[in-house]
Amino acid sequence: MPDLVALVDSVPDNRYERTDKVFATYDLDLDGRLDGKELGGLLRDLFTDLPGDSQVSELVEQIGGQLDRKQFDLFFSSVVLPVLKPKKCFLVVDVQNDFISGSLALRHCPAGEEGAEVVPVINGLLGQNLFHEVVYTQDWHPADHISFADNVSVYRNRPECSKLEKPTAEDEIEKLAPFSMVEYSIKVPTLPSDKPVKYEQCLWPAHCVQGSQGAEFPTSPVPLKVVEGSHVIKKGQNKLLDSYSAFWDNLDANDTGLNALLGEKLGVTDVYVCGLATDICVFFTARHALQHNYRVLLVEDCCRGVDKAAIESAKTELLAKGALIIQSSRVPDYTSGKVRPAKLGRVNIDKFRRELKAAAPKA
């Protein structure tokens, strides 16, 4: 059984020579293609958790059953290299004062979890230099943000926000408080339709207001470590739309620039997600990361949430969509390549199949 990592590293600076060497190693019958058995051998060496023949056969079938030499060039760049040499980002979501000790402190939410507990765990990972990139996100709302319970009366009949659709009765409106659900209709210039869009909004206490202490990273009881050369994405700046995800607002109408930063500028393949709150901003961020074809790992003990049932639902959905959920103690095993799970590799294989289809001659 060849050491695939050592094999690739033996030709460090020339992708084409690397590809030739790996292909020749697994093309045992020298027929210029990798058949199912040969491809299965490569997959067993590429991933560290393929003990059963059925799992290997399933992946071989997903790839297409066999690869000729030209197809292997694409397979090597789309699957082999990203699995063996991923570009790793630690994405720290909304670890801010207001979610720890301020107006929306998680300890006062239904789950009763303590947001401050994530800070030393996150700091511990940051201190190990495990990641190529670190990105922090901040909720960064204007004071007149539509999600704040105190602003409901402001947005009832403004031109840019046609009306408060639900509730409509005056006595019900008067009773609205933080954590109430309302329905707004708003005009969104970046969406195809020029008609107002109806959407549900949870009303929150005013939080993470731009420039406020509550919007800053915590400095006590334990300061959040902010590493040199890291990046900060500020979200929720449009007063008419909330933005739980660090990638998009809640209507997917405007992006934050995070995908361009990670994918186009930094070349990130793997996103390790953590922060506050598990079932809201962390969940929507992780889900969008999966939609943008990143390999996603949720670091569970670096997260705290709002509602226990919603936390479990969020984790279940992320697992179903292809994410992994791990503990911080296991992160070094993944970032070092000691553990290379096939589940994450499926993201790369799906990408390979799309690229192969796109490159096929048109009929």
C-alpha positions in Angstrom: 0.0 0.0 0.0 1.7 3.2 -1.1 1.9 6.3 1.2 -0.2 8.6 -0.9 0.9 11.7 1.0 4.6 10.9 0.6 4.0 10.0 -3.0 2.5 13.4 -3.8 5.1 15.2 -1.7 7.9 13.5 -3.5 7.2 15.8 -6.5 6.4 19.0 -4.6 6.5 21.7 -7.2 5.1 20.2 -10.4 1.4 19.3 -10.5 1.8 17.5 -13.9 4.6 15.3 -12.7 2.7 14.6 -9.5 -0.4 13.5 -11.5 1.8 11.2 -13.7 3.4 9.6 -10.7 0.2 9.0 -8.9 -1.6 7.7 -12.0 1.3 5.3 -12.8 1.3 4.0 -9.2 -2.3 2.9 -9.4 -2.6 1.9 -13.0 -1.4 -1.6 -12.1 -2.2 -3.2 -15.5 -0.6 -0.3 -17.4 -3.6 0.1 -19.8 -3.8 3.9 -19.5 -6.9 4.0 -17.3 -7.9 3.3 -13.7 -10.6 0.6 -13.6 -13.0 0.1 -10.7 -10.5 -2.0 -8.7 -7.6 0.3 -9.3 -9.7 3.4 -8.5 -10.9 1.7 -5.3 -7.3 1.1 -4.3 -6.6 4.9 -4.7 -9.7 5.7 -2.7 -8.6 3.4 0.2 -5.3 5.3 0.4 -6.9 8.7 -0.1 -9.5 8.4 2.7 -8.8 7.0 6.2 -12.3 5.6 6.9 -13.1 3.1 4.1 -13.0 -0.3 5.7 -15.8 -1.9 3.7 -15.9 -2.9 0.1 -19.5 -1.5 -0.2 -18.4 2.0 0.8 -15.5 1.9 -1.8 -17.8 0.6 -4.5 -20.3 3.4 -3.8 -17.6 6.0 -4.2 -16.2 4.4 -7.3 -19.7 4.5 -8.8 -20.2 8.1 -7.8 -17.0 9.0 -9.6 -18.1 7.2 -12.8 -16.7 3.6 -12.5 -13.3 4.3 -14.1 -11.0 7.2 -15.2 -8.9 7.5 -18.3 -5.7 9.5 -18.2 -7.2 12.8 -19.2 -10.1 12.5 -16.7 -7.5 11.7 -14.0 -5.9 15.1 -14.5 -9.2 16.7 -13.4 -9.7 14.2 -10.7 -6.3 14.8 -9.2 -6.8 18.6 -9.1 -10.4 18.5 -7.9 -10.3 15.5 -5.5 -6.9 14.2 -4.6 -5.0 17.5 -3.9 -7.9 19.1 -1.9 -8.2 16.0 0.2 -4.5 15.7 0.9 -3.7 19.4 1.0 -6.8 21.3 1.9 -6.8 25.1 2.5 -8.3 25.4 6.0 -10.2 28.4 7.4 -11.4 28.8 11.0 -14.7 30.8 10.8 -15.6 32.4 14.2 -19.2 33.5 14.0 -20.6 36.4 16.1 -18.6 35.9 19.3 -19.6 39.4 20.6 -20.4 41.0 23.9 -24.1 41.3 23.4 -24.5 37.5 23.0 -22.3 36.8 26.0 -23.2 39.4 28.6 -25.3 42.0 26.9 -28.8 42.6 25.6 -29.1 39.2 23.9 -27.0 37.1 26.3 -27.5 33.4 25.5 -27.9 32.6 29.2 -31.2 34.3 29.2 -32.5 32.4 26.1 -34.5 29.1 26.4 -31.5 26.8 26.3 -29.8 28.7 29.1 -26.4 28.2 27.6 -23.4 30.3 28.5 -21.8 32.1 25.5 -18.6 33.0 27.4 -17.7 29.3 27.6 -16.7 29.1 23.9 -14.0 31.8 24.2 -11.2 29.8 25.9 -11.9 26.8 23.6 -11.7 29.0 20.5 -8.5 30.6 21.8 -7.0 27.2 22.4 -7.5 26.3 18.8 -6.2 29.6 17.5 -3.1 29.2 19.6 -2.1 26.0 17.8 -1.7 27.6 14.3 -3.9 24.9 12.8 -5.5 27.0 10.0 -4.3 28.8 6.9 -6.9 31.6 7.4 -9.0 32.9 10.3 -12.2 34.9 9.7 -14.3 36.5 12.4 -17.9 37.7 11.7 -19.8 40.4 13.5 -23.5 41.3 13.6 -23.2 45.0 12.8 -26.7 46.5 12.8 -27.8 50.1 12.4 -29.8 51.4 15.4 -33.0 51.5 13.3 -32.7 47.9 12.2 -36.0 46.2 11.3 -35.3 43.2 13.5 -35.3 45.2 16.7 -38.6 44.9 18.7 -38.4 48.5 19.6 -38.5 49.5 15.9 -41.8 47.8 14.9 -43.8 51.0 15.0 -41.1 52.7 12.9 -41.5 50.2 10.1 -45.3 49.8 10.0 -45.9 51.9 6.9 -42.7 53.2 5.5 -42.3 53.4 1.7 -39.4 51.1 1.6 -41.2 48.6 3.8 -44.7 48.5 2.5 -46.4 47.4 5.7 -46.4 45.1 8.6 -48.4 42.2 7.2 -48.9 40.3 10.5 -50.1 41.0 13.0 -52.5 43.8 12.0 -54.7 44.3 15.0 -53.6 47.3 17.1 -53.9 45.4 20.4 -51.7 42.6 19.0 -49.1 45.1 17.7 -49.0 46.7 21.1 -48.2 43.3 22.7 -45.2 42.6 20.4 -42.0 42.0 22.3 -38.6 40.4 21.8 -38.9 36.9 20.3 -42.3 37.6 18.7 -42.6 36.6 15.1 -44.0 39.1 12.6 -44.4 39.2 8.9 -43.1 42.2 6.9 -43.3 43.0 3.2 -40.4 44.9 1.8 -39.1 46.0 -1.5 -35.7 44.5 -2.3 -33.9 46.1 -5.3 -31.5 43.2 -5.8 -34.2 40.6 -6.3 -35.7 40.0 -9.8 -39.2 41.0 -8.9 -40.0 44.7 -8.2 -43.0 43.6 -6.0 -42.7 43.7 -2.2 -41.5 40.4 -0.7 -43.2 39.0 2.3 -41.0 37.4 4.9 -41.1 36.3 8.5 -38.9 38.1 11.0 -38.2 37.3 14.6 -38.1 40.4 16.8 -34.9 40.7 18.9 -33.8 43.0 21.6 -31.6 45.8 20.1 -28.2 44.2 19.9 -24.8 44.6 18.2 -25.5 48.1 17.2 -22.7 49.5 15.0 -19.9 51.1 17.1 -21.4 50.0 20.4 -19.6 48.0 23.1 -22.1 45.2 22.6 -21.0 44.7 19.0 -17.3 44.3 19.9 -15.4 41.1 20.6 -15.3 40.2 24.3 -12.5 41.4 26.4 -13.7 39.8 29.7 -13.9 37.5 31.5 -11.6 36.0 28.8 -10.6 38.1 25.8 -11.2 36.6 22.4 -7.9 36.1 20.7 -7.8 38.0 17.4 -4.9 36.7 15.3 -2.7 38.8 13.1 -3.6 38.7 9.5 -7.2 37.6 10.1 -10.2 38.9 8.4 -13.5 40.4 9.7 -16.9 40.2 7.9 -19.6 42.6 9.2 -23.2 41.5 8.5 -26.7 42.7 9.0 -25.8 46.3 8.0 -28.9 46.7 5.8 -31.6 48.1 8.1 -34.4 46.4 6.1 -33.0 42.8 6.2 -31.5 40.6 8.8 -28.5 38.5 8.0 -28.1 35.4 10.1 -25.7 33.8 7.7 -22.2 35.3 7.2 -22.6 34.7 3.5 -26.0 36.1 2.6 -28.9 38.1 4.1 -32.0 36.2 5.1 -33.6 36.5 1.6 -30.4 35.6 -0.2 -30.7 39.0 -1.9 -27.3 40.5 -1.0 -24.0 38.7 -0.2 -21.5 39.8 2.4 -18.4 39.2 0.3 -17.4 36.2 2.4 -17.6 33.7 -0.4 -15.5 35.9 -2.7 -12.9 36.2 0.1 -12.8 32.5 0.9 -13.1 31.0 -2.5 -11.7 33.5 -5.0 -9.1 35.4 -2.9 -7.9 32.8 -0.4 -8.6 29.5 -2.1 -10.2 27.9 1.0 -11.5 24.4 0.7 -12.3 23.5 4.3 -14.3 25.7 6.7 -14.3 24.9 10.4 -17.3 26.8 11.8 -17.9 27.8 15.4 -19.5 30.6 17.5 -22.8 32.0 18.6 -25.5 31.0 18.2 -25.5 27.3 17.1 -29.1 27.2 15.9 -29.1 30.7 14.2 -26.1 32.4 12.8 -23.7 29.4 13.0 -26.3 27.1 11.4 -27.2 29.5 8.5 -23.5 30.2 7.9 -22.6 26.5 7.8 -25.6 25.7 5.5 -24.5 28.4 3.1 -20.9 27.2 3.2 -22.2 23.8 2.1 -24.2 25.4 -0.7 -21.0 27.1 -1.8 -19.3 23.7 -2.0 -16.9 24.1 1.0 -16.1 21.1 3.1 -17.7 22.0 6.4 -16.8 20.9 9.9 -18.9 22.3 12.9 -16.7 22.4 16.0 -19.5 21.6 18.5 -17.9 22.6 21.8 -17.0 26.0 20.4 -20.7 26.8 19.9 -23.6 27.7 22.1 -27.2 28.2 21.1 -30.6 29.7 21.8 -33.1 26.8 21.9 -32.2 23.1 22.6 -34.7 21.6 20.1 -33.6 24.0 17.4 -29.9 23.2 18.1 -30.5 19.5 17.6 -32.5 20.2 14.4 -29.7 22.4 13.1 -27.1 19.7 13.7 -29.3 17.0 12.1 -29.8 19.1 9.0 -26.1 19.9 8.7 -25.1 16.3 9.0 -27.7 15.3 6.3 -26.3 17.9 4.0 -22.7 16.7 4.3 -21.1 18.5 7.2 -19.1 16.8 10.0 -19.6 17.7 13.6 -16.5 17.3 15.7 -15.1 18.3 19.1 -12.2 20.8 19.4 -9.9 18.0 20.7 -10.2 16.3 17.4 -9.5 19.3 15.2 -5.7 18.7 15.0 -6.4 15.2 13.7 -8.4 16.7 10.8 -6.2 19.7 10.0 -3.0 17.6 10.0 -4.5 15.1 7.6 -4.3 12.2 10.1 -8.1 11.9 9.6 -9.3 12.2 6.0 -13.0 11.2 6.0 -14.8 10.1 2.8 -17.9 12.1 3.8 -16.0 15.3 3.2 -14.5 13.9 0.1 -17.9 13.5 -1.5 -17.9 17.3 -1.8 -14.8 17.1 -4.0 -16.2 14.2 -6.0 -19.4 16.1 -6.7 -17.4 19.0 -7.9 -15.3 16.7 -10.1 -18.4 15.3 -11.7 -19.8 18.8 -12.4 -16.6 19.9 -13.9 -16.2 16.7 -16.0 -19.8 17.2 -17.3 -19.0 20.9 -18.2 -15.9 19.9 -20.0 -17.6 17.2 -22.1 -18.1 18.0 -25.8 -21.5 19.4 -26.6 -23.8 17.2 -28.7 
